[in-house]
Amino acid sequence: MTDTERPRRMRATDAVLTRGVAPGVHRLTHAYVNCYLLESSDGITVVDAAHPTTWPLLGRAIAALGRRTDEVRAVVLTHAHFDHLGVARRAQREWGVPVLLHREDRYIAAHPYRYAHERLRAPYPLRHPRGVPPLLAMARAGAFRVPGIEHSRSLESDEVLDVPGSPRVVFCPGHTYGHAALLLPDASALLTGDALVTFNPYTGRTGPQIVSGAATADSGLALDSLAALAETDAQVVLPGHGDAWRGGIRSAVEEARRTGRS
């Protein structure tokens, strides 16, 4: 681990800022959810919006990078589930920045608790007790009181976004019907959101996998969409939950396919 990759625990919180998870990319982890800061000379893009109580932590993270919050140019959402939407509306209102997401997730963004999922959520804590601490941590972080957003800009498959970091959109539906990953070609890094994670908060299981059916709209479609991720040939995988995977996206996809549904 290089000095730039050394995690920094943020004072009096369970949040951790890890600088340089890829060139120009920093990860803020709070209550088992990752959001990312794409940094360039033009400013900062926030990818995914974690929890409502992430707000002050995000400001501290930006300051720790030697930047200011008025340098944030956009919030880009890989998908609109409540644990990735937490500070989006506040960023719109207080920073005056646009929120970008796929049009298929606009309804969820406006109604964060009305989302498609294959399986009942209630049995998971009984069957997978290792999933209880993440769910409790998310609840404490405000995951069950996330305000929706009704105004957003659409992103399209294969579009190169005109925001700091210039990520390319990789459409990968399944976890939600509007899920999109973000490819950073110069860094050979892929921000996979919840299309592929290395920690499943519903089971507590680690390693590359798709998220459980308790939060996934269509697991079959999610597994099919792994092909689009593999085609990027990215070397570094940066998921919405869990640590970076540095064995390349193709090996991560192979393991996720072996693990299958949960």
Secondary structure, 3 states (H helix, E strand, C coil): CCHHHCEEECCCCCCEEEEEEECCEEEEEECCEEEEEEEECCEEEEECCCCHHHHHHHHHHHHHCCCCHHHEEEEECCCCCHHHCCCHHHHHHHHCCCEEECHHHHHHHHCCCCCCCCCCCCCHHHHCHHHHHHHHHHHHCCCCCCCCCCCCEECCCCCECCCCCCCEEEECCCCCCCCEEEEEHHHCEEEEECCCEEECCCCCCEEEECCCCCCCCCHHHHHHHHHHHHCCCCCEEEECCCCCECCCHHHHHHHHHHHCCC
